Amino acid sequence: MKFSQSPSTIFWLISTGIVLGIGLSSVVYWLVIAPENTEHLANTIPPIPSEPLQPITESQSTSDEDTSAPVSPLASISRLDELNDISNAFEQGLALRLLLSNSDESETAALLEQSEATPLMADRSDVQMAIVQRLAHLNPKRALSQLRKLDSQSYPVRYVPNIFREWSQSNLDEAVAHAATMRDDWKGAAVQAIVHRRMDLSDDVLLSIARELGDEQIASSVIVQRKIQKAIGDPEKAWHEIALELQNDQRHMQDISRIASAWVEKSGLPVLDQIAQTLTNGQVRQNVIRNILFDVVNSDPEGAFKYALTIDRDIHNSILRSVASTWARSDPQSALVAAAEVEKKSLRRELVEQVVESWARDKPREVLKVIDSLPKNAQEPATAAAVAKIARNSPKEAATLISAMENSSAKTMAAISVANTWATQDHEAALAWILDEPAIEQDRQQMLSSIMYSLVQIDPQLAMDTALSQPIEEGAVGMFLGMGMELNVIASLAYSDLDKAIELLPQVREGPTKMQAFAMISGALIQNGEIDEAFNMARQAPESERNQVYMGVAAAWAGSDPEGVLNSMDRFPSDEIKSRAALVIVSYNQFQKNLTDEQIEEAKTFLTEEDAKTLEKGPAGMFELLQGW
């Protein structure tokens, strides 16, 4: 099969009109990496001459308009490591371009190999991208061969598109034939590059290429884009002839929205009714309406809001809430008036709160100044949102504001938010405020529990000391009701720093808290595959709690390796624990078939009469059992 060819349009440009200071990545991208972006310059900027370029002299590079402007001579390098001697990123890029333009095929291939081992101040991937582009221009097959030699850390597949953009211009048939022989990920990168680079080809040819390379959808997508580009001047026609045919293909959601947006922009928001009525796919309808309204709300927020109120099946009023929130950022007073005029009481309350919360997050101090004039139901969430926003930059100011607030759910929400934010910035100051401030005493337990995870990551011993200073109260707030807060510490460490969790375990208070801590660490050991260590941990548990810890080990192990448990039943010290392990094995196997029928029957032989009855109850029985654990 033969495909049409066109002359190479790759130009190795040295531009003296680019503003100094542009980074190397920008230089490499615009001058080397993205040749398709320079096609329109073909008639105004000549290609690089066949003879090697000579260094640009000062007189040659001086602007005609300003012959007095001083220009530093362009640095000339012969090795990649010399780039490090050039401090200016722009000049680094030019020096690299000059080096490559003077390099033949073998020299360019050698430069690519050097790029792996040479320490570079410049971004290595940008340098390699430029070298690959040059080598692809000289010999695309060799460029691919060199890519395969790159270290895997360089992700060589990312350079494949550059090679095939070049190759598809110089020899399309050869590029396609070679791409067909490559592994799937490289082939996928190649076909995308070829199809997008050769959009000058007919639809049939593009489809044939993509089909041969195993991804016809890429060509189909490009063809759709081309049709849309041609038809977008008449969006109504494009809607009926293109968009409606695509509505059952989720991959074209953005294309459909693009046409719809163009139609609304041209004819006004009322055509959105016609757009919605002609879409038979409900999910597509919602997404298109959402996308259009998110565009319209910036230019006509009132119109977008009124239309959003009419949408049926807007789950949780998500579109309407987003429109209201966006409007609030540009004109909160008008948005608030519109929300307050909504007829349905529950929706009115929801939208008013949404508007003031958005306003508070955008301009917190402004909202706090007028908080008393806001609707009563919105004052608490607005205050909480405003204080939380202030806390990001000024936690002390936010803490002062909270201290002046009356006790309420909004105060609790704000206090927890400030505590979390402050703890990540200055954990000692945040902790001192939480422990010492009388005005937040009723929320202290919640706030401590809230910051415990971040505190554990920063200073585990401080977290443990803080937790131990708090009393164990029945129904205490936190992750574990009615247990010491130190269990939060152990829980955080069990899956992030297990050795530290084991080190801190002796400090845990006796009773249910310690029993749960032992079970938690044992379970973490099981998850790590440290079975012997988990059983050793269970044996160290207080005698009165040991059976419960063993049951935790059994449950954790049965969940991850049921066959291992079944083959090691003799490791459990009592029939009761063996029964619980068997119960978990059989129950899990109902959802994940990990064991054979014969193995399940063997597991059932370990069940006590009571656990056998629990099994007969199904999920409800297991739930009751777990509640008891």
VENFEN-V264360 format. One record per pair of residues at least 6 apart in sequence whose ideal C-beta (glycine too) atoms are under 6 Angstrom apart, sorted by sequence separation. I is the first residue (numbers start at 0). J is the second residue. If there is no record, write none. Layout:
BEGIN
I;J
I;J
END
This chain:
BEGIN
62;68
85;91
149;155
209;215
245;251
278;284
313;319
341;347
404;410
474;480
475;481
507;513
571;577
588;594
135;142
167;174
230;237
263;270
296;303
327;334
359;366
389;396
390;397
422;429
455;462
474;481
477;484
479;486
492;499
493;500
557;564
613;620
134;142
166;174
178;186
209;217
262;270
263;271
295;303
310;318
326;334
358;366
370;378
373;381
389;397
421;429
454;462
473;481
492;500
524;532
525;533
540;548
556;564
61;70
82;91
85;94
146;155
209;218
275;284
341;350
478;487
507;516
524;533
568;577
60;70
245;255
477;487
74;85
131;142
163;174
178;189
194;205
292;303
307;318
323;334
386;397
418;429
489;500
537;548
588;599
613;624
114;126
146;158
206;218
307;319
338;350
339;351
401;413
471;483
504;516
521;533
537;549
57;70
114;127
205;218
242;255
338;351
401;414
433;446
386;400
433;447
585;599
57;72
194;209
226;241
259;274
292;307
307;322
323;338
366;381
418;433
469;484
521;536
537;552
74;90
242;258
338;354
520;536
521;537
564;580
585;602
12;30
55;73
76;94
304;322
355;373
367;385
466;484
467;485
584;602
54;73
111;130
190;209
303;322
335;354
366;385
398;417
466;485
533;552
73;93
74;94
110;130
142;162
202;222
238;258
334;354
397;417
500;520
54;75
237;258
581;602
76;98
190;212
355;377
359;381
363;385
463;485
466;488
485;507
139;162
194;217
351;374
394;417
517;540
553;576
557;580
561;584
190;214
194;218
234;258
238;262
356;380
360;384
581;605
9;34
352;377
359;384
363;388
414;439
463;488
483;508
581;606
107;133
159;185
163;189
167;193
186;212
191;217
296;322
300;326
351;377
355;381
359;385
363;389
383;409
387;413
394;420
462;488
486;512
493;519
497;523
550;576
553;579
557;583
10;37
107;134
131;158
135;162
139;166
190;217
194;221
227;254
234;261
235;262
323;350
327;354
331;358
382;409
386;413
390;417
394;421
489;516
493;520
521;548
549;576
553;580
557;584
578;605
156;184
160;188
164;192
234;262
259;287
263;291
348;376
352;380
356;384
360;388
379;407
414;442
418;446
422;450
426;454
448;476
577;605
578;606
582;610
132;161
136;165
156;185
159;188
163;192
167;196
289;318
296;325
324;353
383;412
387;416
391;420
448;477
482;511
483;512
486;515
494;523
522;551
550;579
554;583
578;607
8;38
91;121
131;161
135;165
159;189
163;193
167;197
231;261
292;322
296;326
323;353
327;357
379;409
383;413
390;420
419;449
423;453
482;512
486;516
489;519
493;523
514;544
518;548
521;551
525;555
223;254
234;265
256;287
260;291
323;354
327;358
411;442
415;446
418;449
419;450
422;453
426;457
445;476
517;548
521;552
525;556
12;44
156;188
160;192
164;196
246;278
255;287
259;291
414;446
418;450
444;476
561;593
578;610
8;41
104;137
175;208
179;212
247;280
304;337
320;353
324;357
328;361
455;488
514;547
518;551
522;555
561;594
79;113
95;129
99;133
104;138
111;145
178;212
246;280
252;286
256;290
260;294
268;302
398;432
415;449
115;150
586;621
10;46
11;47
402;438
451;487
455;491
80;117
83;120
108;145
246;283
565;602
79;117
82;121
452;491
459;499
463;503
463;506
15;60
52;100
51;101
47;100
23;88
27;92
22;88
26;92
21;89
23;91
23;92
19;89
11;100
32;128
23;121
24;122
27;125
31;129
24;125
31;132
23;125
27;129
9;136
7;168
7;169
4;171
2;171
2;172
1;172
2;204
END
